[in-house]
Amino acid sequence: MGHSADRLAAAFAVSRAEQDEYALRSHCLAQQAQEKGYLSDIIPIQVPGVAKTIVKDNGIRVASPEQLAKLKPAFVKPHGTVTAANSSFLVS
């Protein structure tokens, strides 16, 4: 999926800066929604061997534009635009 995202970004001229800006906005809005209790469909989960109960979405990561700009392309190197911060995280 990451390679496809890079190809589509290139085909539709979506810049790295635009992707980072969108990602930052998305994470900020998700954090606000979480703080306001709008993400109530998340139920607490106890992972065996882990002391802490998971009670919220741990994929929300608010960063600064400068932090996002430091990240290297994740899929198409060295000129890709999709990074760990402006794409969905990988899961199994």
PDB file with one MODEL, atoms N, CA, C and O in Angstrom:
MODEL        1
ATOM      1  N   MET A   1       0.812  -1.193   0.000  1.00  0.00           N
ATOM      2  CA  MET A   1       0.000   0.000   0.000  1.00  0.00           C
ATOM      3  C   MET A   1       0.860   1.263   0.000  1.00  0.00           C
ATOM      4  O   MET A   1       0.504   2.264  -0.622  1.00  0.00           O
ATOM      5  N   GLY A   2       1.976   1.211   0.690  1.00  0.00           N
ATOM      6  CA  GLY A   2       2.844   2.383   0.744  1.00  0.00           C
ATOM      7  C   GLY A   2       3.395   2.757  -0.613  1.00  0.00           C
ATOM      8  O   GLY A   2       3.472   3.936  -0.956  1.00  0.00           O
ATOM      9  N   HIS A   3       3.782   1.747  -1.392  1.00  0.00           N
ATOM     10  CA  HIS A   3       4.286   2.013  -2.746  1.00  0.00           C
ATOM     11  C   HIS A   3       3.184   2.628  -3.605  1.00  0.00           C
ATOM     12  O   HIS A   3       3.439   3.547  -4.383  1.00  0.00           O
ATOM     13  N   SER A   4       1.970   2.122  -3.463  1.00  0.00           N
ATOM     14  CA  SER A   4       0.840   2.674  -4.222  1.00  0.00           C
ATOM     15  C   SER A   4       0.579   4.120  -3.823  1.00  0.00           C
ATOM     16  O   SER A   4       0.308   4.965  -4.677  1.00  0.00           O
ATOM     17  N   ALA A   5       0.661   4.404  -2.533  1.00  0.00           N
ATOM     18  CA  ALA A   5       0.452   5.774  -2.061  1.00  0.00           C
ATOM     19  C   ALA A   5       1.498   6.714  -2.640  1.00  0.00           C
ATOM     20  O   ALA A   5       1.177   7.835  -3.035  1.00  0.00           O
ATOM     21  N   ASP A   6       2.747   6.262  -2.694  1.00  0.00           N
ATOM     22  CA  ASP A   6       3.805   7.085  -3.284  1.00  0.00           C
ATOM     23  C   ASP A   6       3.543   7.325  -4.768  1.00  0.00           C
ATOM     24  O   ASP A   6       3.710   8.444  -5.255  1.00  0.00           O
ATOM     25  N   ARG A   7       3.136   6.285  -5.485  1.00  0.00           N
ATOM     26  CA  ARG A   7       2.862   6.441  -6.920  1.00  0.00           C
ATOM     27  C   ARG A   7       1.682   7.380  -7.155  1.00  0.00           C
ATOM     28  O   ARG A   7       1.723   8.213  -8.060  1.00  0.00           O
ATOM     29  N   LEU A   8       0.636   7.252  -6.348  1.00  0.00           N
ATOM     30  CA  LEU A   8      -0.528   8.128  -6.501  1.00  0.00           C
ATOM     31  C   LEU A   8      -0.185   9.576  -6.150  1.00  0.00           C
ATOM     32  O   LEU A   8      -0.641  10.505  -6.817  1.00  0.00           O
ATOM     33  N   ALA A   9       0.611   9.761  -5.114  1.00  0.00           N
ATOM     34  CA  ALA A   9       1.029  11.121  -4.752  1.00  0.00           C
ATOM     35  C   ALA A   9       1.789  11.760  -5.904  1.00  0.00           C
ATOM     36  O   ALA A   9       1.588  12.937  -6.206  1.00  0.00           O
ATOM     37  N   ALA A  10       2.655  10.996  -6.544  1.00  0.00           N
ATOM     38  CA  ALA A  10       3.407  11.521  -7.689  1.00  0.00           C
ATOM     39  C   ALA A  10       2.479  11.789  -8.870  1.00  0.00           C
ATOM     40  O   ALA A  10       2.595  12.823  -9.528  1.00  0.00           O
ATOM     41  N   ALA A  11       1.564  10.870  -9.139  1.00  0.00           N
ATOM     42  CA  ALA A  11       0.658  11.015 -10.288  1.00  0.00           C
ATOM     43  C   ALA A  11      -0.258  12.221 -10.146  1.00  0.00           C
ATOM     44  O   ALA A  11      -0.581  12.876 -11.137  1.00  0.00           O
ATOM     45  N   PHE A  12      -0.679  12.520  -8.919  1.00  0.00           N
ATOM     46  CA  PHE A  12      -1.601  13.627  -8.701  1.00  0.00           C
ATOM     47  C   PHE A  12      -0.914  14.861  -8.118  1.00  0.00           C
ATOM     48  O   PHE A  12      -1.577  15.787  -7.649  1.00  0.00           O
ATOM     49  N   ALA A  13       0.405  14.866  -8.150  1.00  0.00           N
ATOM     50  CA  ALA A  13       1.214  16.010  -7.709  1.00  0.00           C
ATOM     51  C   ALA A  13       0.877  16.453  -6.282  1.00  0.00           C
ATOM     52  O   ALA A  13       0.717  17.643  -6.011  1.00  0.00           O
ATOM     53  N   VAL A  14       0.772  15.483  -5.380  1.00  0.00           N
ATOM     54  CA  VAL A  14       0.565  15.786  -3.965  1.00  0.00           C
ATOM     55  C   VAL A  14       1.945  15.802  -3.313  1.00  0.00           C
ATOM     56  O   VAL A  14       2.627  14.778  -3.252  1.00  0.00           O
ATOM     57  N   SER A  15       2.341  16.956  -2.836  1.00  0.00           N
ATOM     58  CA  SER A  15       3.697  17.121  -2.307  1.00  0.00           C
ATOM     59  C   SER A  15       3.856  16.488  -0.925  1.00  0.00           C
ATOM     60  O   SER A  15       2.876  16.192  -0.242  1.00  0.00           O
ATOM     61  N   ARG A  16       5.083  16.296  -0.544  1.00  0.00           N
ATOM     62  CA  ARG A  16       5.391  15.787   0.793  1.00  0.00           C
ATOM     63  C   ARG A  16       4.858  16.757   1.845  1.00  0.00           C
ATOM     64  O   ARG A  16       4.292  16.336   2.853  1.00  0.00           O
ATOM     65  N   ALA A  17       5.041  18.053   1.608  1.00  0.00           N
ATOM     66  CA  ALA A  17       4.564  19.063   2.562  1.00  0.00           C
ATOM     67  C   ALA A  17       3.048  18.982   2.727  1.00  0.00           C
ATOM     68  O   ALA A  17       2.540  19.103   3.842  1.00  0.00           O
ATOM     69  N   GLU A  18       2.328  18.778   1.632  1.00  0.00           N
ATOM     70  CA  GLU A  18       0.864  18.660   1.709  1.00  0.00           C
ATOM     71  C   GLU A  18       0.456  17.409   2.487  1.00  0.00           C
ATOM     72  O   GLU A  18      -0.490  17.439   3.274  1.00  0.00           O
ATOM     73  N   GLN A  19       1.170  16.322   2.261  1.00  0.00           N
ATOM     74  CA  GLN A  19       0.868  15.086   2.991  1.00  0.00           C
ATOM     75  C   GLN A  19       1.146  15.255   4.482  1.00  0.00           C
ATOM     76  O   GLN A  19       0.357  14.814   5.318  1.00  0.00           O
ATOM     77  N   ASP A  20       2.261  15.891   4.814  1.00  0.00           N
ATOM     78  CA  ASP A  20       2.600  16.119   6.218  1.00  0.00           C
ATOM     79  C   ASP A  20       1.579  17.040   6.883  1.00  0.00           C
ATOM     80  O   ASP A  20       1.176  16.802   8.021  1.00  0.00           O
ATOM     81  N   GLU A  21       1.165  18.079   6.180  1.00  0.00           N
ATOM     82  CA  GLU A  21       0.176  19.018   6.718  1.00  0.00           C
ATOM     83  C   GLU A  21      -1.148  18.302   6.995  1.00  0.00           C
ATOM     84  O   GLU A  21      -1.766  18.507   8.039  1.00  0.00           O
ATOM     85  N   TYR A  22      -1.570  17.472   6.062  1.00  0.00           N
ATOM     86  CA  TYR A  22      -2.819  16.723   6.230  1.00  0.00           C
ATOM     87  C   TYR A  22      -2.705  15.756   7.409  1.00  0.00           C
ATOM     88  O   TYR A  22      -3.634  15.634   8.207  1.00  0.00           O
ATOM     89  N   ALA A  23      -1.575  15.077   7.514  1.00  0.00           N
ATOM     90  CA  ALA A  23      -1.362  14.126   8.607  1.00  0.00           C
ATOM     91  C   ALA A  23      -1.381  14.831   9.959  1.00  0.00           C
ATOM     92  O   ALA A  23      -1.996  14.342  10.907  1.00  0.00           O
ATOM     93  N   LEU A  24      -0.719  15.962  10.048  1.00  0.00           N
ATOM     94  CA  LEU A  24      -0.681  16.715  11.299  1.00  0.00           C
ATOM     95  C   LEU A  24      -2.087  17.150  11.702  1.00  0.00           C
ATOM     96  O   LEU A  24      -2.472  17.018  12.864  1.00  0.00           O
ATOM     97  N   ARG A  25      -2.847  17.665  10.749  1.00  0.00           N
ATOM     98  CA  ARG A  25      -4.231  18.077  11.014  1.00  0.00           C
ATOM     99  C   ARG A  25      -5.065  16.880  11.473  1.00  0.00           C
ATOM    100  O   ARG A  25      -5.836  16.986  12.427  1.00  0.00           O
ATOM    101  N   SER A  26      -4.909  15.761  10.804  1.00  0.00           N
ATOM    102  CA  SER A  26      -5.666  14.561  11.142  1.00  0.00           C
ATOM    103  C   SER A  26      -5.370  14.089  12.565  1.00  0.00           C
ATOM    104  O   SER A  26      -6.289  13.748  13.310  1.00  0.00           O
ATOM    105  N   HIS A  27      -4.094  14.068  12.941  1.00  0.00           N
ATOM    106  CA  HIS A  27      -3.725  13.635  14.288  1.00  0.00           C
ATOM    107  C   HIS A  27      -4.210  14.627  15.341  1.00  0.00           C
ATOM    108  O   HIS A  27      -4.638  14.218  16.421  1.00  0.00           O
ATOM    109  N   CYS A  28      -4.149  15.917  15.045  1.00  0.00           N
ATOM    110  CA  CYS A  28      -4.648  16.932  15.984  1.00  0.00           C
ATOM    111  C   CYS A  28      -6.149  16.772  16.204  1.00  0.00           C
ATOM    112  O   CYS A  28      -6.626  16.834  17.337  1.00  0.00           O
ATOM    113  N   LEU A  29      -6.889  16.567  15.119  1.00  0.00           N
ATOM    114  CA  LEU A  29      -8.339  16.374  15.236  1.00  0.00           C
ATOM    115  C   LEU A  29      -8.667  15.084  15.982  1.00  0.00           C
ATOM    116  O   LEU A  29      -9.608  15.050  16.775  1.00  0.00           O
ATOM    117  N   ALA A  30      -7.909  14.036  15.737  1.00  0.00           N
ATOM    118  CA  ALA A  30      -8.132  12.772  16.441  1.00  0.00           C
ATOM    119  C   ALA A  30      -7.864  12.934  17.937  1.00  0.00           C
ATOM    120  O   ALA A  30      -8.605  12.408  18.768  1.00  0.00           O
ATOM    121  N   GLN A  31      -6.801  13.666  18.271  1.00  0.00           N
ATOM    122  CA  GLN A  31      -6.494  13.899  19.679  1.00  0.00           C
ATOM    123  C   GLN A  31      -7.615  14.697  20.351  1.00  0.00           C
ATOM    124  O   GLN A  31      -8.017  14.382  21.471  1.00  0.00           O
ATOM    125  N   GLN A  32      -8.113  15.719  19.673  1.00  0.00           N
ATOM    126  CA  GLN A  32      -9.217  16.512  20.217  1.00  0.00           C
ATOM    127  C   GLN A  32     -10.456  15.645  20.427  1.00  0.00           C
ATOM    128  O   GLN A  32     -11.126  15.748  21.454  1.00  0.00           O
ATOM    129  N   ALA A  33     -10.753  14.799  19.460  1.00  0.00           N
ATOM    130  CA  ALA A  33     -11.913  13.910  19.568  1.00  0.00           C
ATOM    131  C   ALA A  33     -11.744  12.955  20.747  1.00  0.00           C
ATOM    132  O   ALA A  33     -12.695  12.692  21.483  1.00  0.00           O
ATOM    133  N   GLN A  34     -10.534  12.441  20.920  1.00  0.00           N
ATOM    134  CA  GLN A  34     -10.270  11.525  22.027  1.00  0.00           C
ATOM    135  C   GLN A  34     -10.447  12.240  23.366  1.00  0.00           C
ATOM    136  O   GLN A  34     -11.049  11.693  24.290  1.00  0.00           O
ATOM    137  N   GLU A  35      -9.922  13.459  23.469  1.00  0.00           N
ATOM    138  CA  GLU A  35     -10.023  14.231  24.709  1.00  0.00           C
ATOM    139  C   GLU A  35     -11.467  14.584  25.042  1.00  0.00           C
ATOM    140  O   GLU A  35     -11.818  14.691  26.217  1.00  0.00           O
ATOM    141  N   LYS A  36     -12.306  14.765  24.031  1.00  0.00           N
ATOM    142  CA  LYS A  36     -13.719  15.110  24.238  1.00  0.00           C
ATOM    143  C   LYS A  36     -14.603  13.876  24.432  1.00  0.00           C
ATOM    144  O   LYS A  36     -15.809  14.000  24.643  1.00  0.00           O
ATOM    145  N   GLY A  37     -14.004  12.694  24.359  1.00  0.00           N
ATOM    146  CA  GLY A  37     -14.764  11.473  24.576  1.00  0.00           C
ATOM    147  C   GLY A  37     -15.526  10.972  23.367  1.00  0.00           C
ATOM    148  O   GLY A  37     -16.408  10.123  23.503  1.00  0.00           O
ATOM    149  N   TYR A  38     -15.206  11.479  22.189  1.00  0.00           N
ATOM    150  CA  TYR A  38     -15.916  11.065  20.979  1.00  0.00           C
ATOM    151  C   TYR A  38     -15.501   9.680  20.484  1.00  0.00           C
ATOM    152  O   TYR A  38     -16.201   9.085  19.664  1.00  0.00           O
ATOM    153  N   LEU A  39     -14.390   9.168  20.964  1.00  0.00           N
ATOM    154  CA  LEU A  39     -13.920   7.858  20.515  1.00  0.00           C
ATOM    155  C   LEU A  39     -14.327   6.792  21.530  1.00  0.00           C
ATOM    156  O   LEU A  39     -13.508   5.980  21.960  1.00  0.00           O
ATOM    157  N   SER A  40     -15.592   6.811  21.901  1.00  0.00           N
ATOM    158  CA  SER A  40     -16.088   5.926  22.954  1.00  0.00           C
ATOM    159  C   SER A  40     -16.256   4.478  22.502  1.00  0.00           C
ATOM    160  O   SER A  40     -16.576   3.614  23.318  1.00  0.00           O
ATOM    161  N   ASP A  41     -16.048   4.202  21.227  1.00  0.00           N
ATOM    162  CA  ASP A  41     -16.187   2.828  20.745  1.00  0.00           C
ATOM    163  C   ASP A  41     -14.950   1.984  21.049  1.00  0.00           C
ATOM    164  O   ASP A  41     -14.929   0.789  20.751  1.00  0.00           O
ATOM    165  N   ILE A  42     -13.934   2.586  21.632  1.00  0.00           N
ATOM    166  CA  ILE A  42     -12.719   1.854  21.998  1.00  0.00           C
ATOM    167  C   ILE A  42     -12.921   1.272  23.395  1.00  0.00           C
ATOM    168  O   ILE A  42     -13.185   2.005  24.349  1.00  0.00           O
ATOM    169  N   ILE A  43     -12.795  -0.045  23.506  1.00  0.00           N
ATOM    170  CA  ILE A  43     -12.988  -0.690  24.802  1.00  0.00           C
ATOM    171  C   ILE A  43     -11.623  -1.038  25.405  1.00  0.00           C
ATOM    172  O   ILE A  43     -10.678  -1.321  24.670  1.00  0.00           O
ATOM    173  N   PRO A  44     -11.517  -1.019  26.733  1.00  0.00           N
ATOM    174  CA  PRO A  44     -10.252  -1.364  27.377  1.00  0.00           C
ATOM    175  C   PRO A  44      -9.836  -2.803  27.055  1.00  0.00           C
ATOM    176  O   PRO A  44     -10.668  -3.710  27.043  1.00  0.00           O
ATOM    177  N   ILE A  45      -8.558  -2.998  26.798  1.00  0.00           N
ATOM    178  CA  ILE A  45      -8.018  -4.319  26.465  1.00  0.00           C
ATOM    179  C   ILE A  45      -6.828  -4.595  27.378  1.00  0.00           C
ATOM    180  O   ILE A  45      -5.951  -3.747  27.542  1.00  0.00           O
ATOM    181  N   GLN A  46      -6.807  -5.767  27.960  1.00  0.00           N
ATOM    182  CA  GLN A  46      -5.663  -6.194  28.763  1.00  0.00           C
ATOM    183  C   GLN A  46      -4.852  -7.173  27.929  1.00  0.00           C
ATOM    184  O   GLN A  46      -5.340  -8.238  27.552  1.00  0.00           O
ATOM    185  N   VAL A  47      -3.621  -6.803  27.649  1.00  0.00           N
ATOM    186  CA  VAL A  47      -2.722  -7.651  26.872  1.00  0.00           C
ATOM    187  C   VAL A  47      -1.954  -8.545  27.841  1.00  0.00           C
ATOM    188  O   VAL A  47      -1.350  -8.046  28.791  1.00  0.00           O
ATOM    189  N   PRO A  48      -1.968  -9.854  27.616  1.00  0.00           N
ATOM    190  CA  PRO A  48      -1.229 -10.747  28.513  1.00  0.00           C
ATOM    191  C   PRO A  48       0.252 -10.358  28.593  1.00  0.00           C
ATOM    192  O   PRO A  48       0.905 -10.125  27.575  1.00  0.00           O
ATOM    193  N   GLY A  49       0.756 -10.294  29.809  1.00  0.00           N
ATOM    194  CA  GLY A  49       2.161  -9.961  30.017  1.00  0.00           C
ATOM    195  C   GLY A  49       2.454  -8.471  30.049  1.00  0.00           C
ATOM    196  O   GLY A  49       3.602  -8.069  30.244  1.00  0.00           O
ATOM    197  N   VAL A  50       1.429  -7.646  29.860  1.00  0.00           N
ATOM    198  CA  VAL A  50       1.601  -6.189  29.896  1.00  0.00           C
ATOM    199  C   VAL A  50       0.813  -5.654  31.088  1.00  0.00           C
ATOM    200  O   VAL A  50      -0.376  -5.938  31.226  1.00  0.00           O
ATOM    201  N   ALA A  51       1.472  -4.886  31.944  1.00  0.00           N
ATOM    202  CA  ALA A  51       0.845  -4.407  33.171  1.00  0.00           C
ATOM    203  C   ALA A  51      -0.265  -3.393  32.915  1.00  0.00           C
ATOM    204  O   ALA A  51      -1.278  -3.386  33.616  1.00  0.00           O
ATOM    205  N   LYS A  52      -0.076  -2.544  31.918  1.00  0.00           N
ATOM    206  CA  LYS A  52      -1.039  -1.477  31.648  1.00  0.00           C
ATOM    207  C   LYS A  52      -2.173  -1.955  30.749  1.00  0.00           C
ATOM    208  O   LYS A  52      -1.950  -2.698  29.793  1.00  0.00           O
ATOM    209  N   THR A  53      -3.383  -1.524  31.063  1.00  0.00           N
ATOM    210  CA  THR A  53      -4.533  -1.794  30.206  1.00  0.00           C
ATOM    211  C   THR A  53      -4.572  -0.739  29.109  1.00  0.00           C
ATOM    212  O   THR A  53      -4.385   0.448  29.375  1.00  0.00           O
ATOM    213  N   ILE A  54      -4.812  -1.167  27.891  1.00  0.00           N
ATOM    214  CA  ILE A  54      -4.925  -0.225  26.771  1.00  0.00           C
ATOM    215  C   ILE A  54      -6.331   0.356  26.801  1.00  0.00           C
ATOM    216  O   ILE A  54      -7.316  -0.377  26.709  1.00  0.00           O
ATOM    217  N   VAL A  55      -6.418   1.681  26.932  1.00  0.00           N
ATOM    218  CA  VAL A  55      -7.724   2.328  27.071  1.00  0.00           C
ATOM    219  C   VAL A  55      -7.995   3.386  26.003  1.00  0.00           C
ATOM    220  O   VAL A  55      -9.075   3.975  25.970  1.00  0.00           O
ATOM    221  N   LYS A  56      -7.014   3.626  25.131  1.00  0.00           N
ATOM    222  CA  LYS A  56      -7.220   4.630  24.093  1.00  0.00           C
ATOM    223  C   LYS A  56      -6.425   4.265  22.849  1.00  0.00           C
ATOM    224  O   LYS A  56      -5.532   3.418  22.894  1.00  0.00           O
ATOM    225  N   ASP A  57      -6.752   4.901  21.759  1.00  0.00           N
ATOM    226  CA  ASP A  57      -6.056   4.687  20.493  1.00  0.00           C
ATOM    227  C   ASP A  57      -4.620   5.158  20.649  1.00  0.00           C
ATOM    228  O   ASP A  57      -4.377   6.339  20.898  1.00  0.00           O
ATOM    229  N   ASN A  58      -3.668   4.246  20.506  1.00  0.00           N
ATOM    230  CA  ASN A  58      -2.266   4.641  20.662  1.00  0.00           C
ATOM    231  C   ASN A  58      -1.612   4.988  19.326  1.00  0.00           C
ATOM    232  O   ASN A  58      -0.392   5.141  19.253  1.00  0.00           O
ATOM    233  N   GLY A  59      -2.410   5.111  18.281  1.00  0.00           N
ATOM    234  CA  GLY A  59      -1.881   5.504  16.979  1.00  0.00           C
ATOM    235  C   GLY A  59      -1.923   7.004  16.746  1.00  0.00           C
ATOM    236  O   GLY A  59      -1.428   7.496  15.732  1.00  0.00           O
ATOM    237  N   ILE A  60      -2.514   7.728  17.686  1.00  0.00           N
ATOM    238  CA  ILE A  60      -2.588   9.188  17.557  1.00  0.00           C
ATOM    239  C   ILE A  60      -1.275   9.766  18.057  1.00  0.00           C
ATOM    240  O   ILE A  60      -0.913   9.602  19.222  1.00  0.00           O
ATOM    241  N   ARG A  61      -0.570  10.442  17.166  1.00  0.00           N
ATOM    242  CA  ARG A  61       0.721  11.023  17.520  1.00  0.00           C
ATOM    243  C   ARG A  61       0.797  12.439  16.951  1.00  0.00           C
ATOM    244  O   ARG A  61       0.992  12.642  15.753  1.00  0.00           O
ATOM    245  N   VAL A  62       0.637  13.400  17.842  1.00  0.00           N
ATOM    246  CA  VAL A  62       0.720  14.792  17.414  1.00  0.00           C
ATOM    247  C   VAL A  62       2.183  15.214  17.467  1.00  0.00           C
ATOM    248  O   VAL A  62       2.842  15.077  18.498  1.00  0.00           O
ATOM    249  N   ALA A  63       2.677  15.721  16.360  1.00  0.00           N
ATOM    250  CA  ALA A  63       4.071  16.156  16.252  1.00  0.00           C
ATOM    251  C   ALA A  63       4.089  17.569  15.683  1.00  0.00           C
ATOM    252  O   ALA A  63       3.041  18.152  15.405  1.00  0.00           O
ATOM    253  N   SER A  64       5.268  18.102  15.515  1.00  0.00           N
ATOM    254  CA  SER A  64       5.402  19.424  14.896  1.00  0.00           C
ATOM    255  C   SER A  64       5.722  19.238  13.413  1.00  0.00           C
ATOM    256  O   SER A  64       6.187  18.172  13.010  1.00  0.00           O
ATOM    257  N   PRO A  65       5.476  20.262  12.603  1.00  0.00           N
ATOM    258  CA  PRO A  65       5.852  20.176  11.189  1.00  0.00           C
ATOM    259  C   PRO A  65       7.346  19.880  11.020  1.00  0.00           C
ATOM    260  O   PRO A  65       7.746  19.181  10.089  1.00  0.00           O
ATOM    261  N   GLU A  66       8.157  20.415  11.919  1.00  0.00           N
ATOM    262  CA  GLU A  66       9.606  20.191  11.839  1.00  0.00           C
ATOM    263  C   GLU A  66       9.956  18.722  12.094  1.00  0.00           C
ATOM    264  O   GLU A  66      10.834  18.163  11.437  1.00  0.00           O
ATOM    265  N   GLN A  67       9.264  18.107  13.048  1.00  0.00           N
ATOM    266  CA  GLN A  67       9.501  16.691  13.326  1.00  0.00           C
ATOM    267  C   GLN A  67       9.091  15.829  12.132  1.00  0.00           C
ATOM    268  O   GLN A  67       9.792  14.882  11.777  1.00  0.00           O
ATOM    269  N   LEU A  68       7.963  16.156  11.520  1.00  0.00           N
ATOM    270  CA  LEU A  68       7.496  15.393  10.359  1.00  0.00           C
ATOM    271  C   LEU A  68       8.478  15.513   9.201  1.00  0.00           C
ATOM    272  O   LEU A  68       8.742  14.536   8.500  1.00  0.00           O
ATOM    273  N   ALA A  69       9.013  16.702   9.004  1.00  0.00           N
ATOM    274  CA  ALA A  69       9.923  16.942   7.879  1.00  0.00           C
ATOM    275  C   ALA A  69      11.229  16.156   8.010  1.00  0.00           C
ATOM    276  O   ALA A  69      11.888  15.892   7.005  1.00  0.00           O
ATOM    277  N   LYS A  70      11.608  15.784   9.223  1.00  0.00           N
ATOM    278  CA  LYS A  70      12.860  15.049   9.437  1.00  0.00           C
ATOM    279  C   LYS A  70      12.774  13.578   9.022  1.00  0.00           C
ATOM    280  O   LYS A  70      13.800  12.932   8.809  1.00  0.00           O
ATOM    281  N   LEU A  71      11.567  13.055   8.908  1.00  0.00           N
ATOM    282  CA  LEU A  71      11.415  11.627   8.621  1.00  0.00           C
ATOM    283  C   LEU A  71      11.762  11.293   7.180  1.00  0.00           C
ATOM    284  O   LEU A  71      11.500  12.068   6.259  1.00  0.00           O
ATOM    285  N   LYS A  72      12.352  10.133   7.012  1.00  0.00           N
ATOM    286  CA  LYS A  72      12.752   9.673   5.680  1.00  0.00           C
ATOM    287  C   LYS A  72      11.593   8.931   5.018  1.00  0.00           C
ATOM    288  O   LYS A  72      10.706   8.426   5.705  1.00  0.00           O
ATOM    289  N   PRO A  73      11.599   8.866   3.696  1.00  0.00           N
ATOM    290  CA  PRO A  73      10.569   8.098   2.993  1.00  0.00           C
ATOM    291  C   PRO A  73      10.569   6.642   3.474  1.00  0.00           C
ATOM    292  O   PRO A  73      11.627   6.060   3.713  1.00  0.00           O
ATOM    293  N   ALA A  74       9.387   6.073   3.612  1.00  0.00           N
ATOM    294  CA  ALA A  74       9.274   4.716   4.143  1.00  0.00           C
ATOM    295  C   ALA A  74       9.267   3.637   3.069  1.00  0.00           C
ATOM    296  O   ALA A  74       9.621   2.491   3.348  1.00  0.00           O
ATOM    297  N   PHE A  75       8.875   3.976   1.855  1.00  0.00           N
ATOM    298  CA  PHE A  75       8.684   2.940   0.850  1.00  0.00           C
ATOM    299  C   PHE A  75       9.535   3.133  -0.397  1.00  0.00           C
ATOM    300  O   PHE A  75      10.295   2.239  -0.769  1.00  0.00           O
ATOM    301  N   VAL A  76       9.420   4.277  -1.040  1.00  0.00           N
ATOM    302  CA  VAL A  76      10.184   4.551  -2.259  1.00  0.00           C
ATOM    303  C   VAL A  76      11.361   5.426  -1.856  1.00  0.00           C
ATOM    304  O   VAL A  76      11.186   6.599  -1.526  1.00  0.00           O
ATOM    305  N   LYS A  77      12.545   4.862  -1.884  1.00  0.00           N
ATOM    306  CA  LYS A  77      13.724   5.589  -1.418  1.00  0.00           C
ATOM    307  C   LYS A  77      14.618   5.930  -2.588  1.00  0.00           C
ATOM    308  O   LYS A  77      14.738   5.118  -3.505  1.00  0.00           O
ATOM    309  N   PRO A  78      15.242   7.070  -2.606  1.00  0.00           N
ATOM    310  CA  PRO A  78      15.251   8.121  -1.595  1.00  0.00           C
ATOM    311  C   PRO A  78      14.255   9.243  -1.876  1.00  0.00           C
ATOM    312  O   PRO A  78      14.199  10.211  -1.118  1.00  0.00           O
ATOM    313  N   HIS A  79      13.469   9.137  -2.944  1.00  0.00           N
ATOM    314  CA  HIS A  79      12.650  10.282  -3.362  1.00  0.00           C
ATOM    315  C   HIS A  79      11.162  10.149  -3.070  1.00  0.00           C
ATOM    316  O   HIS A  79      10.373  10.966  -3.543  1.00  0.00           O
ATOM    317  N   GLY A  80      10.767   9.157  -2.314  1.00  0.00           N
ATOM    318  CA  GLY A  80       9.355   8.996  -1.988  1.00  0.00           C
ATOM    319  C   GLY A  80       8.875  10.100  -1.061  1.00  0.00           C
ATOM    320  O   GLY A  80       9.675  10.856  -0.511  1.00  0.00           O
ATOM    321  N   THR A  81       7.570  10.185  -0.893  1.00  0.00           N
ATOM    322  CA  THR A  81       6.989  11.221  -0.041  1.00  0.00           C
ATOM    323  C   THR A  81       6.183  10.645   1.112  1.00  0.00           C
ATOM    324  O   THR A  81       5.792  11.382   2.017  1.00  0.00           O
ATOM    325  N   VAL A  82       5.928   9.351   1.096  1.00  0.00           N
ATOM    326  CA  VAL A  82       5.153   8.716   2.161  1.00  0.00           C
ATOM    327  C   VAL A  82       6.104   8.308   3.285  1.00  0.00           C
ATOM    328  O   VAL A  82       7.087   7.602   3.057  1.00  0.00           O
ATOM    329  N   THR A  83       5.799   8.761   4.497  1.00  0.00           N
ATOM    330  CA  THR A  83       6.638   8.477   5.663  1.00  0.00           C
ATOM    331  C   THR A  83       5.820   7.760   6.735  1.00  0.00           C
ATOM    332  O   THR A  83       4.617   7.550   6.584  1.00  0.00           O
ATOM    333  N   ALA A  84       6.493   7.395   7.806  1.00  0.00           N
ATOM    334  CA  ALA A  84       5.805   6.765   8.932  1.00  0.00           C
ATOM    335  C   ALA A  84       4.790   7.710   9.566  1.00  0.00           C
ATOM    336  O   ALA A  84       3.834   7.249  10.189  1.00  0.00           O
ATOM    337  N   ALA A  85       4.974   9.004   9.423  1.00  0.00           N
ATOM    338  CA  ALA A  85       4.082   9.972  10.060  1.00  0.00           C
ATOM    339  C   ALA A  85       2.904  10.388   9.190  1.00  0.00           C
ATOM    340  O   ALA A  85       1.858  10.756   9.724  1.00  0.00           O
ATOM    341  N   ASN A  86       3.040  10.342   7.875  1.00  0.00           N
ATOM    342  CA  ASN A  86       1.934  10.815   7.034  1.00  0.00           C
ATOM    343  C   ASN A  86       1.169   9.673   6.361  1.00  0.00           C
ATOM    344  O   ASN A  86       0.425   9.888   5.404  1.00  0.00           O
ATOM    345  N   SER A  87       1.363   8.466   6.874  1.00  0.00           N
ATOM    346  CA  SER A  87       0.600   7.318   6.383  1.00  0.00           C
ATOM    347  C   SER A  87       0.059   6.557   7.587  1.00  0.00           C
ATOM    348  O   SER A  87       0.459   6.815   8.722  1.00  0.00           O
ATOM    349  N   SER A  88      -0.842   5.629   7.341  1.00  0.00           N
ATOM    350  CA  SER A  88      -1.325   4.819   8.460  1.00  0.00           C
ATOM    351  C   SER A  88      -0.206   3.885   8.904  1.00  0.00           C
ATOM    352  O   SER A  88       0.651   3.503   8.107  1.00  0.00           O
ATOM    353  N   PHE A  89      -0.223   3.527  10.168  1.00  0.00           N
ATOM    354  CA  PHE A  89       0.846   2.668  10.655  1.00  0.00           C
ATOM    355  C   PHE A  89       0.611   1.229  10.204  1.00  0.00           C
ATOM    356  O   PHE A  89      -0.516   0.817   9.930  1.00  0.00           O
ATOM    357  N   LEU A  90       1.704   0.482  10.135  1.00  0.00           N
ATOM    358  CA  LEU A  90       1.640  -0.900   9.671  1.00  0.00           C
ATOM    359  C   LEU A  90       1.196  -1.808  10.809  1.00  0.00           C
ATOM    360  O   LEU A  90       1.674  -1.693  11.937  1.00  0.00           O
ATOM    361  N   VAL A  91       0.282  -2.706  10.495  1.00  0.00           N
ATOM    362  CA  VAL A  91      -0.185  -3.692  11.471  1.00  0.00           C
ATOM    363  C   VAL A  91      -0.208  -5.061  10.818  1.00  0.00           C
ATOM    364  O   VAL A  91      -0.181  -5.179   9.592  1.00  0.00           O
ATOM    365  N   SER A  92      -0.256  -6.073  11.631  1.00  0.00           N
ATOM    366  CA  SER A  92      -0.303  -7.423  11.062  1.00  0.00           C
ATOM    367  C   SER A  92      -1.729  -7.903  10.926  1.00  0.00           C
ATOM    368  O   SER A  92      -1.963  -9.020  10.464  1.00  0.00           O
TER     369      SER A  92
ENDMDL
END
